[in-house]
Amino acid sequence: MKKVIYILVVLVALGAIGYKLMSNKEQMAANAAVAEIKSDAIPVAVTEVKTAKLDKSFTAQGNFAPIQSLTLLSETQGQITNVLKRKGEKVRAGELLLQVESNTMAADLATAQANAEKAKRDLERFENLAEGDAITKRQLEEARLAAKSTQAQLVAARQRLNKTRITAPISGEINEIYVEVGSFLNMGTKLYDIVNVDKLKLKVKASESEVLLISKGDKVKVKADAGSGQEYEGVVTAIAAQADPTLKFDVEVEVQNAANNNLRAGMYGTAYFEVADQRDAQLLPREAIVGSIQNPSVYVVKDGKAKLRKVRVGTVTQDKVEILEGVQPNEKVVKSGQINLREGIKVSVL
């Protein structure tokens, strides 16, 4: 009896599975049939370029650069005996960074000092003798030259000894160190990279129309793209006299860093140039843009078909985009439904 029940259960299960498979097959066939149905035209909503008043204020993006940056090179020879400052530490101009073995330099200085003192005494003696015509003028001149020569050698020896104490030429932060205790230096050996980020330069580009609206000394609002929205005050310190090949002008904005130096060189930043004036602008809704603002396009409806067209944009607001090139007034621009479009496809305007 139990075997009969098991057989019935198995048969019922097999029947259910078969029914499900048939149902799925019918559904797939229906979906395929729907997919084969091709619409003659894809419905889209369109808009037109509209002329409106736009604030002449504009924004520009760029990278922060340190106000000062240098690679410190060795001006002496010898073995490093002490490293006082390492990567990540702050330094002040004139602060000791490295100590190089100085015994040889000190000995050279002592010798030069002794020679200079001897030459000075010889010169004094020769001058006394010259007053009584006891020596010739040539002997006196040679004594004077010897005194000058030994004095120059003393200055050079003192300078060589001083260079065994390597100090920071600028204030800033050590970004990289290239040597270690025991390293042997030659002239020109790379020692440190030092950057000063107490102030930074935000390097941005302005168009030919924008650059005419700003001047050196203008106050600018600056934000770091990676920051928490903190705003900094900047000052325009340089404007390029010549445009680059893209007809953009380099503009430098100097920014005072926060007390904790949370702005870092290399970060992206945005400068807001406030201009108390308005201008006429050709605007499109932002949703009409296909792709990114950096590489924008739009679909224009022409003869019942969608035509993809590159555009050049200017000022971008929260919901509007200024169109500088690519679309003419009265042309129909798709503002919704672009996801289904491709070049040359038929469209119907809603």
C-alpha positions, 0 to 999 in steps of 0.5 A: 500500500505504501509503495502505491502511495509513493508511486502516486506522489512521484507521478503527481510531482512529475506532472506538476514539473511538466506543467510548470515547464510548459507554462514557462515555455508558453511565457517565453514564446509570448515574450519573444513574440513581443520582442519581435514587434518593432515600433515604427517610432519611439515616443520622446519629449522635446524642448528648445534652446531658450534665451534667458538672463544668466549671472555672469558669475562662473566657476572653474575647476583645477588642482591645488599646487603648493606655494613653494616646492623644491628638491634639496640637493647636496652641496658637499661631500662626505658621510651622513652622521645624523638625520634629524628630520624625516618624511612627514615632519614639518620644518622651518627655514634654517632648521637643521636637517642632516649632519655630514662628517666634518672632521676633514672640513674642520681641519682644512678650516684650521689650516686656512685660518693659520695661513691667513693669520701668517700672511696677515703678519707677513704683510704688516712686517713688509709694510713696516719694511717698505716705509724704510725702503728695506724691501722692493715694491714688488715684494710688498705687492706679493705680500698683499696678494698672499694675504688676499689669497689666504683670506679667500681660502679661509672664507672658502674653508669656512663655507665648506664646513658650514655646508656639512650642516644641511639646513632647510632652505624653506619652511614646509613639510618633508614630502620625501627623504632619499638618504639615511645615516651612513649614506655617502654624499656627492655633489648633487645627491638628492636629499629631500623633497620639501613642500610648503602648503601653508598657502596653495595655488589653485590653478584653473582655466578661464574662457576668453569671455570669462577672463575679461571679467576678472582681475589680479587681486579679485577675491574668490571663493574656493572649495576642495572637491574632496572636502566637507564643504568648507569654504576658503577665501582666495585671491587671484594672483596671476592671469595668463597673457596668452591662451593655450591651444584650446583658447583657455587662459591659466588663472592662479588663485592663492588660498590660505590653508586651514590651521591643520593644513587639510588642503593638500597639493594635488587635490581638485578644487573649485573656484567661484568667481562672483561677477555683479552682472548678467548676460544673455545665455542659450539654455537647455534643461540639464536632463537633455544632455547625453553623457557627461558634462565633460563630453556632452551631446544631445539628440536633435529631432530632424525629419522625424529622426534622432540625430546625435550632436556634440555640443559645447557647454558653458555655465552649468546650474542645478537644472540648466546648462548653457549651450555655446555651440551645437544647437540652434534656436527653434531646433527640437532637442530630446529631453526625455526618452534618450535611453531608447535612442540611437543615431537615425532612429525614428521618433514621434514627438509627444 
